[in-house]
Amino acid sequence: MTSLRASAGPEEPTASHWPVAIGVAAGLSGISPKMLRHYESLGLLGQVHRTGSNYRQYTEADVHTLRFIRRARDMGFSLEAIAELVSLWHNRRRSSAQVKQIAQRHHDELTERIEALQAMQRSLEALLCCCPGDDRPDCPILDDLAEPTR
């Protein structure tokens, strides 16, 4: 009988299979090999071991760090903030106050962006109410967009 279970992504290598190549590390962390190389070039990962043929080899700890980065990106943190967070995550002598300050700054930035988006949405809703959306060429939306910046 065939299993109907959906695949949850690549299986974790066993201890004997670490380190892994870039494609495996990318698959396990949910990012593309291109982004993995980019994060590495920014110094978000520690020194990545290379084989004699110059192929990158990623450890289990590297993949864990890549997952951390992915989660932080999914939450909208900037690469600069992620670099700070990764550094703090690896520093067992950190204070949680430093982490909270970074998260609070990001929260405040998100709040500002949300407020700006909501203001744009309200303006657009008002314009949509003014536009009959018929076959005539008159269009209050275009008229408003053509006005000088307020």
C-alpha positions in Angstrom: 0.0 0.0 0.0 1.3 3.5 -0.9 1.7 6.1 1.8 -0.4 9.2 1.3 1.7 11.2 3.8 2.9 14.5 2.3 6.6 15.1 2.3 7.6 17.7 4.9 10.8 18.6 3.0 14.2 17.1 2.9 15.0 14.6 5.7 17.6 15.5 8.2 20.9 13.8 7.5 22.1 11.4 10.2 25.1 12.4 12.2 27.3 10.4 9.8 26.2 12.5 6.9 27.3 15.9 8.2 28.7 18.1 6.8 26.5 18.6 3.8 26.8 20.3 0.4 25.2 23.6 -0.3 22.1 22.2 -2.1 21.3 20.0 0.9 22.0 22.8 3.4 19.8 25.1 1.3 17.0 22.6 1.2 17.1 21.9 4.9 17.0 25.5 5.8 14.4 26.5 3.3 16.5 29.1 1.4 18.0 29.0 -2.1 21.7 28.2 -2.6 22.1 31.8 -4.0 20.7 33.3 -0.8 22.9 31.0 1.2 26.0 32.2 -0.6 24.8 35.8 -0.1 24.3 35.3 3.7 27.7 33.8 3.8 29.3 36.7 1.9 27.7 39.1 4.5 29.3 37.2 7.3 26.1 35.9 8.8 27.6 32.4 8.9 30.9 31.6 10.5 33.7 30.3 8.4 32.3 27.6 6.2 34.6 24.6 5.7 35.6 23.8 2.1 36.8 20.6 0.6 40.1 20.2 -1.3 38.0 20.8 -4.4 36.8 24.1 -2.9 33.2 22.9 -2.4 31.4 24.4 0.6 30.6 22.0 3.4 27.9 23.0 6.0 27.6 21.6 9.5 24.4 21.0 11.4 25.2 24.2 13.3 25.4 26.1 10.0 22.0 24.8 9.0 20.6 25.8 12.4 21.9 29.3 11.8 20.5 29.4 8.3 17.1 28.5 9.7 17.4 31.3 12.3 18.2 33.7 9.5 15.2 32.5 7.5 12.9 32.9 10.4 14.2 36.4 11.1 13.7 37.3 7.4 10.2 35.9 7.4 9.5 38.3 10.3 10.8 41.2 8.2 14.0 42.0 10.1 16.6 43.8 8.0 19.9 42.1 7.3 21.6 44.5 9.6 19.3 43.5 12.4 19.7 39.9 11.6 23.5 40.2 11.8 23.0 41.7 15.3 20.6 39.0 16.3 22.8 36.2 15.1 25.7 37.6 17.0 23.7 37.9 20.1 22.2 34.4 19.6 25.7 33.0 19.5 26.9 35.1 22.5 25.8 33.3 25.7 26.9 36.3 27.7 24.4 38.6 26.0 21.6 40.4 27.8 18.1 39.9 26.7 17.7 43.7 26.8 19.8 44.0 23.7 17.6 41.5 21.9 14.5 43.2 23.0 15.8 46.6 21.9 16.3 45.3 18.3 12.9 43.6 18.3 11.2 46.7 19.7 12.9 48.9 17.0 11.6 46.5 14.3 8.1 46.5 15.9 8.0 50.3 15.9 9.1 50.4 12.2 6.4 47.9 11.3 3.8 50.0 13.1 4.8 53.1 11.1 4.7 51.2 7.9 1.3 49.7 8.7 -0.1 53.2 9.5 1.3 54.5 6.3 -0.3 51.6 4.3 -3.6 52.1 6.1 -3.6 55.9 5.2 -2.9 54.9 1.5 -5.8 52.4 1.7 -8.2 55.0 3.1 -7.2 57.5 0.3 -7.7 54.9 -2.3 -11.1 53.9 -0.9 -12.2 57.5 -1.0 -11.1 57.8 -4.7 -12.8 54.5 -5.5 -16.1 55.9 -4.1 -15.7 59.0 -6.3 -15.1 57.1 -9.5 -18.2 55.9 -11.4 -16.2 53.4 -13.3 -18.3 53.8 -16.4 -17.6 54.4 -20.1 -17.0 58.2 -19.7 -13.4 59.5 -19.8 -13.8 61.6 -16.7 -11.9 59.8 -13.9 -11.5 61.3 -10.4 -8.7 58.8 -9.6 -6.6 60.1 -12.5 -7.5 63.7 -11.6 -6.3 63.2 -8.1 -3.1 61.5 -9.2 -2.4 64.3 -11.6 -2.6 67.0 -8.8 0.6 68.4 -7.4 1.9 66.7 -4.2 0.3 68.0 -1.1 
